Amino acid sequence: MHQLRTILIWLSIPFLCLRVHSQIDPLYIELSSTDSVFKLPISAEVWFEVRFNCVIKNNSAQTIWIVNPKAYKIFPHPWSISINGQEARFWSGDPRCAPSFNKSDIIEIHPGDIIKRSFTWHYFVGNFTRAPGNYTAKVRYNYSPGATFTMGQSPNKLSNVRSNWSNVTEFKIQ
């Protein structure tokens, strides 16, 4: 009985290694804010936003196509931001007046490639605040073709891919 158990363990080791290897995210995302302190405008009517940069790496063996964080008219938006632990999807835009989802909103990333993109956290994102204080932020990407629709360019080319949360970056609003 002991020999049979030993043989089964040895036979299962390659499958355990495959399972661990397959858990590596195809997308690696590193987030940073463009500044450590963002000053509120004097008037509450003046537009205020926090700017972020992200580095995105394709860790998979295939070319993948993802949505630009600045894209509109993709519902729900595949990018999410967590601010102090409160998650919200990026704004998809107003269906009547935002620019249509178009070919330039689809980013092609070859295996091993690293790209940089920027985006803003602003009034139209569900967890936005203008309250002074210290904040932490992280982002992730989660595209599921069956649960998404667009107004404009077809999303058919987009890869069914998701990432873990990025690193956490800190910033201050004052």
C-alpha positions as CSV (number, residue, x, y, z in Angstrom):
1,M,0.0,0.0,0.0
2,H,2.8,2.4,0.9
3,Q,4.5,1.7,-2.5
4,L,1.3,2.5,-4.4
5,R,0.9,5.8,-2.5
6,T,4.5,6.7,-3.3
7,I,3.9,5.9,-7.0
8,L,0.7,8.0,-7.1
9,I,2.5,11.0,-5.4
10,W,5.4,10.8,-8.0
11,L,2.9,10.6,-10.8
12,S,0.9,13.7,-9.6
13,I,4.0,16.0,-9.1
14,P,4.1,17.1,-12.8
15,F,0.4,18.0,-12.7
16,L,0.8,20.0,-9.4
17,C,3.6,21.9,-11.1
18,L,1.4,22.6,-14.1
19,R,-1.3,23.9,-11.9
20,V,1.0,26.3,-10.0
21,H,2.5,27.5,-13.3
22,S,-1.0,28.1,-14.8
23,Q,-1.8,30.4,-11.9
24,I,0.6,33.1,-13.1
25,D,-1.4,36.0,-14.4
26,P,-1.1,36.6,-18.1
27,L,-1.3,40.4,-17.2
28,Y,1.1,42.0,-14.7
29,I,0.1,45.6,-13.8
30,E,2.2,48.1,-11.9
31,L,0.5,51.3,-10.8
32,S,1.9,54.7,-9.8
33,S,0.3,58.1,-9.3
34,T,1.8,61.0,-11.3
35,D,2.3,62.9,-8.0
36,S,2.2,62.2,-4.3
37,V,0.1,65.2,-3.4
38,F,-2.9,66.5,-5.4
39,K,-4.1,69.9,-4.5
40,L,-7.9,70.6,-4.5
41,P,-9.0,73.7,-6.5
42,I,-10.3,76.6,-4.6
43,S,-13.8,76.2,-6.1
44,A,-15.8,73.0,-5.9
45,E,-17.0,73.7,-9.5
46,V,-13.5,73.3,-10.9
47,W,-12.8,69.9,-12.3
48,F,-10.5,67.8,-10.1
49,E,-8.9,64.5,-10.9
50,V,-6.0,62.2,-9.8
51,R,-3.7,61.0,-12.5
52,F,-2.2,57.5,-12.6
53,N,0.3,55.6,-14.8
54,C,0.3,51.9,-15.2
55,V,2.8,49.5,-16.7
56,I,1.2,46.4,-18.2
57,K,3.2,43.3,-19.1
58,N,2.0,40.3,-21.1
59,N,3.3,37.2,-19.2
60,S,1.5,34.8,-21.5
61,A,2.9,32.9,-24.5
62,Q,0.3,34.4,-26.8
63,T,-0.5,37.8,-28.1
64,I,-3.4,39.3,-26.1
65,W,-5.7,42.2,-26.8
66,I,-7.0,44.4,-24.0
67,V,-9.1,47.5,-23.6
68,N,-7.3,50.9,-23.2
69,P,-8.1,52.2,-19.7
70,K,-9.3,55.5,-21.3
71,A,-11.8,53.7,-23.6
72,Y,-15.5,54.6,-23.5
73,K,-18.7,52.8,-24.4
74,I,-17.7,49.3,-23.3
75,F,-20.1,48.0,-20.7
76,P,-19.1,47.0,-18.0
77,H,-15.6,48.5,-18.3
78,P,-13.0,45.8,-17.7
79,W,-10.8,48.1,-15.6
80,S,-11.5,48.5,-11.9
81,I,-9.8,50.8,-9.3
82,S,-9.8,50.2,-5.6
83,I,-9.4,53.3,-3.4
84,N,-8.8,52.6,0.3
85,G,-10.4,49.2,-0.3
86,Q,-13.5,50.4,-2.1
87,E,-13.7,49.0,-5.7
88,A,-15.4,50.7,-8.7
89,R,-15.2,50.1,-12.4
90,F,-13.8,52.8,-14.7
91,W,-16.5,55.0,-16.2
92,S,-17.8,53.6,-19.5
93,G,-19.1,57.0,-20.7
94,D,-22.5,58.4,-21.3
95,P,-24.2,56.3,-24.0
96,R,-25.5,59.5,-25.8
97,C,-22.4,61.7,-25.9
98,A,-19.2,59.8,-25.0
99,P,-16.9,58.8,-27.9
100,S,-17.7,55.4,-29.4
101,F,-15.6,52.3,-28.6
102,N,-13.2,52.2,-31.6
103,K,-10.2,50.3,-33.0
104,S,-7.7,52.4,-31.1
105,D,-9.3,51.4,-27.8
106,I,-8.0,47.8,-28.4
107,I,-4.4,47.4,-27.3
108,E,-2.3,44.5,-28.7
109,I,0.4,43.2,-26.4
110,H,2.8,40.5,-27.7
111,P,4.3,37.9,-25.3
112,G,6.8,39.5,-23.0
113,D,6.0,43.1,-24.1
114,I,5.6,45.9,-21.7
115,I,3.4,48.9,-22.4
116,K,2.6,52.1,-20.4
117,R,-0.8,53.8,-20.2
118,S,-2.2,56.6,-18.1
119,F,-5.7,57.3,-16.8
120,T,-7.5,59.5,-14.4
121,W,-9.7,58.9,-11.3
122,H,-12.5,61.5,-11.4
123,Y,-16.0,62.4,-10.6
124,F,-17.6,59.8,-12.8
125,V,-15.9,56.8,-11.1
126,G,-18.2,55.4,-8.4
127,N,-15.7,55.6,-5.5
128,F,-14.4,59.1,-6.3
129,T,-14.0,61.7,-3.5
130,R,-12.7,65.2,-3.2
131,A,-12.2,64.7,0.6
132,P,-8.7,65.7,1.8
133,G,-6.7,62.8,3.2
134,N,-4.3,59.9,2.5
135,Y,-5.4,57.3,0.0
136,T,-4.2,54.0,-1.4
137,A,-5.0,52.8,-4.9
138,K,-4.7,49.6,-6.9
139,V,-6.2,48.5,-10.2
140,R,-7.1,45.3,-12.0
141,Y,-8.3,44.1,-15.4
142,N,-11.1,41.6,-15.9
143,Y,-12.6,41.1,-19.4
144,S,-15.3,38.5,-20.0
145,P,-16.6,38.4,-23.5
146,G,-20.0,37.0,-22.7
147,A,-20.8,39.7,-20.2
148,T,-19.7,42.7,-22.2
149,F,-21.1,44.9,-25.0
150,T,-19.8,47.9,-26.8
151,M,-21.2,50.8,-28.8
152,G,-19.0,51.2,-31.8
153,Q,-16.1,48.8,-32.7
154,S,-16.9,45.1,-32.1
155,P,-15.1,43.6,-29.0
156,N,-14.6,40.2,-30.8
157,K,-10.8,40.7,-31.0
158,L,-10.4,41.2,-27.2
159,S,-8.8,38.4,-25.2
160,N,-10.7,36.7,-22.4
161,V,-8.1,37.7,-19.7
162,R,-7.9,39.0,-16.2
163,S,-5.2,40.1,-13.8
164,N,-4.7,40.2,-10.1
165,W,-4.7,43.5,-8.3
166,S,-1.7,45.7,-9.1
167,N,0.7,46.9,-6.4
168,V,-0.7,49.5,-4.0
169,T,0.3,53.2,-4.6
170,E,-0.3,56.0,-2.1
171,F,-1.2,59.6,-2.7
172,K,-2.7,62.5,-0.8
173,I,-5.4,65.0,-1.5
174,Q,-5.2,68.4,0.2
